[in-house]
Amino acid sequence: EYMGEPVILNLEKNKRLFSKDYTETHYSPDGREITTSPPVQDHCYYHGHIQNDADSNAVIKACDGLNGYFKNNGEMYIIEPLKLSDGEAHAVFKYESLEKEDETPKTCGVIHYFGESDEPIKKTSKLFVNPEKEEEYFGIEKYIELYMVIDNLVYRKYSRSIGKVRMRISEILNYVNSYYQALDIYVLLVGLEVWSDEDKILINGSSIDSAKSFAKWRYSDLLKRKMNDNAQLLTGIHFDDGVLGIAPLNGMCRNSASVGVIQDNSFQAILTAAVMTHELGHNLGMDHDADSCTCSKGPCIMKAALEFNPPGEFSDCSYRDYQNFITTQDVQCILNNPLTTDIVPTAICGNGRRM
């Protein structure tokens, strides 16, 4: 309950987090690549809303108690288990009451031109959309088969534990999906790679150089062994000039440009997810919002300067940019509906607790 009033969340498991052919790759101390296809046991990621309030929304991780947020009447509330409790007691507080981690203004490094042109990932004839059918096409469900790469610094940050890394990435992507539902886009994890021995590329203070290096690695190495629509690198490096993330504009479905590089610089997964959502937006044709761009639930996602408060939704400008992108570019790679694997529940959630 909150302020003496019960809060009942109606939650539904997010069944679109993992693709059916999900794999995990890490490296032995001598650099040997180890790839497995583990059964997906992460059953604890949910979306929903407050009971009897269709305008509210909630994004929850229910692994060890409830972690996440719900929004009500324009206010965001954090929910988390109380430490040293039996798992049933939770703290609920306004997001704005959190201690700010770093108030230095942060920016995004969008790359408007990434170099040589290339063929789309999945080579098909270019799609030209009849103007009369643009609205219908805009509403078709789309699926981004995402490959996540974790650098060595982030791996060490999470105690060199693949399980902890997987949980962190699952939580981030659960938030990312909550943002993209408004565009009928689902982001499915097709692979997770952890650079557990050492980084496979040079990652330094230059966000542009790091992004180009990662894009080259994806093209020359990753795509030869694992198909994906987009790859994102989560790094522990702090980039120069306060850049939190960088991605090529219009990069989606292109072999050498469908990438992003994100700093995992926040304890709050929702803030890292906000950066990833923003960078994927660039890949999908969305430029930074001008001052004239508006959204009803601010701040807008594609605002150039990222704030401590998580963004609310995409702006009217982002919608226009995205619609222009999917109707003028070859986006066949995100139009296929991959078979997904249901998230397998385990016995620990069978306690009948009403959430």
N, C-alpha and C positions, 0 to 999 in steps of 0.2 A: 504494500500500500504506500501511498505518498500523501503527506499532509492529512493523514487520517482517512483518506478515501481509498478504497480498493482499486487497484489497477489490474484488470484482467486482459491478458494479451491472447488474441487468437493467432496462433502461429502455424505455418505450414512449412514442412521441410523443403529446402531448396534442392531439388533433384537435378539441377542443371549446373552443378559445379564441376563434375568430372566427365570426360568422354569415356567411351567404352574401352578405348585402347590406351588409357592412361598408363604412363610409365614413369619410373624414377631412375635417375642416373646420378651416381656419385663416383668418387675415384679413390683407389687404394693409395696408401702412402707412397708407393713407387710409381703412381700415375696411371695405373691400369683402370680403364673404364668399366664400371659395373652397372648394368641396367637390369632392372627388375620390373615386373608387372604386379604390384601388390594388390590384394583385394582392398577395395575402398571401404574402410571402416569408419570414416569420419561421418557420423550420422547426426551431427549436432548443430547444423547450421540452418537457420530459419529466417523467413520473412513473414511479416504479418501486420496487424494493426490492433489498436485498442478496441475491445468489444464495444459495439454500438457507436463507433466513431469511424466511418469510412474514410474521412479525410486525414486520419492519423496514419502513421506507419511505424514499423518496428523492424530492426535487424538485430538478430540475437544469436549468440553462440551458447549452446546449452550442454557443454561438455562436463565441466565441473561447476555446477551451479549456472546461473544465467549471467552472461556478459554481453553488453551491447548497448543499444539505445532505443528509445521510442520518442516520437515527436507528437506533441499535442498542443493545439492552439498556437502554433508557430514557435513553441519552445521545445528545445531538445533536452531530454533527460537521459542520464547515464544510469545503467543498472549493473551492479557487480556484487558478487558474494562477499559477505563479511568474513574477514579472516578469523581464524580460530572459532568458527561456528560449525554447526552440524551440516552445513550445505543448504539449509532451508532459508536462513536469514540473509537478506540482501540489503545493500545500501542503494538508495535512489536519490539522485541529486541533479541539479541543473548543470548542463555542460559548461556554461559560462563560469561556474564556480570552481572549475578545475584550475590548478596552478598552471599558468602559461609556461611552456617549456623554453621558448625563445621568442621574443617579440621582434627580433630583427626581420625586416621585410624580406620575403622570399619570392623568387621569380621562377619563371619557366623559360627554357631555351628552345623555342620552336625553330626548326630548320626549314626554311622555305624552298631551298634548292639543295638536293642531297648529292648531286653528282650525275654520273651517267644514267641515262634512261635504261630501263630493263623490261623484261616481259613479266606479266602477272604470274603469281605463284602457280595457279592452275590455268594452263593455257587453253582458253576457249575463245570463241569468236566474241568480239566486242559487243556489249549489250547497249543497244540504243532504245531508249524508252519513249514510247509515244506520249507526247505532252498530256493527252487526255487520260492516260493511265498512270500518271506520276503519283497521284494521291494513293491509288490502290497499291502501287509498288512500294511506296513509302511505308505502308503498314504491314508488309510481309515480314514474318519473323526471320531474323538473321542470327547467325551463330559464328562467333569468333573462337576458333580453336587456338588457344593460347598456350605457349610454351614459356614457362618461368625459369629463369636462371638466377642462382644465388651465388654471389661472389664469396671469396674466402673470409672477408671481414664479417659479413653478415652471418656466415656459418659459425664463426667463432663467437659472435655476439649471442647466439642461441645455444651456447654450451656444447658446440660440435654435435648437436643432436638433430638427425634427419627428421625425427618425429616432431620436435619443437618447430623446426622450419616448416614442415608440412602444415602444422596447425596455424602458424602465423600466416602463411600464404592463403590457406583456406578461409581464414577470417577476413583477410583483405579482399579476396575475390567475392566473398559474400556481400560485402559493402559495395564493391564495384558493380555487381549485378543489380543491386537495388537502384543504382543511378540509371543504368542502361535499360531497365524495364520500360521506361517511358518512351524509348525509341524502338521497342520490340527487338532489342538486341540481347543475346545471351552470351556470356563469356564463359567458355568451358575450358577447364584445364586439361590439356592433352599430354603434358609432360612437365616434370619438375626436375631440374638439373642443379646439383649442388657442387660447386668447385671446392671440394673438401680437402684437396691436397694443395692446390695453388690456383691462382687465376689463370685462365686460358688466353686472356688478352691483356694488354696494358690499359689499366684504368688509372687515370691521374686527375689532377685538378681541373683539366679542361673538359667540360661536359661535351663539347662538340667532338673533340678527338676521341673521347671514350665512346660516344654514340657511333661514330664512323667505324671504330675498331670492332665494336660489337656487331654492327650490321655486316661487316666483312666476314666475321666469324660465322654468323648465321648462314650467310650465303655459301661460304666455302666449306663449312664443316657440318653444321646442324642439319640443313635441309637434305643433305645426302643420307642421313640416317634417321631422321624423324620429320615428317611433314607437319607443318603448322601454318596457320594464317598470320600469326603475329608472335613475336618473342619480346619479352620484357626482362631487362636485367635489373635486379634489386641489389644495390651496392651500399657498402658502408663508407665509401669515400665521400668526403665533403668537397663539393665543387666550388670553384672560385666564383665570386660575384653573387653568392647567395642563391645559385640555381639549384632547385630541388629535383627537377626532372627535365628531360629533353626528348623530343621526338620529331621526325620529319612530317611535315604537312603533306596530306594525301598519300601517305606511305602504305596504307593497308592494301594487301594482296600483291605487293610488289616484292620481288625476290630480295632486292638489296636495300629496301627502305622500310619494311614493315616491322619496325622495332621501336623500343623506347628504353630509356635508362632512368631509373628512379632511385632516389636516396631513401633508405629506410632509416629516417632520422627521428622518428617520433615513437614514443611509447604507445600512443593511441593508434591502433590499427586503422581507424577511420581516417586519420590525417594522411597516412601513407596511401590509403585507398583513394583519397581525393586527388592526390597527385597522379596516381596511375590512371584514374578516370579521365583526368585532364589530358594526359599525354596520349591515351588511346583516342581521345577526341581529335587531337591533331592528326593522328593517323587516318581518321575518318573524315578529314577535310575541314574540320572546325578551326578557324583562326581565333586569336585572342579577341575578346569582346571589346568593342569600342564603348565610349561613355554613353552612347545612345542606346545600347543594347539593354534589354530588360528581362527580368524573370520575376515571377510572383513570390518565389521562396528563395531569397538571397542568402549569402552572396552567390552569384552565378558561377557555374563550374568553370567556364572558360575565361574567367577574369585573369588578367596577366599576373597580378600580384596575389599570391596565395596568403590567406589569413589563418589565424588560429581557429576561428570558427569554421567548421566544415561547410562546404557549399551546399546549396539547397537543390538546384536543378539547372538544366540547360536553358540558355536564354533564347529569345526569338531569333537572334542572329545565328546562334549555333544550329538551330533547327534548319534555317535557310541554307547555311553552309553544308550541312549534312545531306540535305535533300539534293542539293546541287551535285555533291560528290557522288552519291549512289546512282544518280540518273545520267551522269556524264562520264563516269569512270567504269572500268571493268572491275566489278566487285563480286565476280562469280564465286570467289573463295569463301565468302561469308553467306552465300545463299543456300549452300547445301546444308541439309539437316542431318548432322551426324547422330548416329545411334548413341544414346547415353546410357550409362549404367546407373541404376538406382543406388542411392547411398544406403548401404546395408546397415540396418539397425542392430544394436547389440542389447544384451539383456539389461544393462545398467539403466536404460531409459524406460524400462517397463515398470515404473513405480506408480503410474496412474496419477502423477501430480498434475494438477490443473495449473497451466501457466497463463 
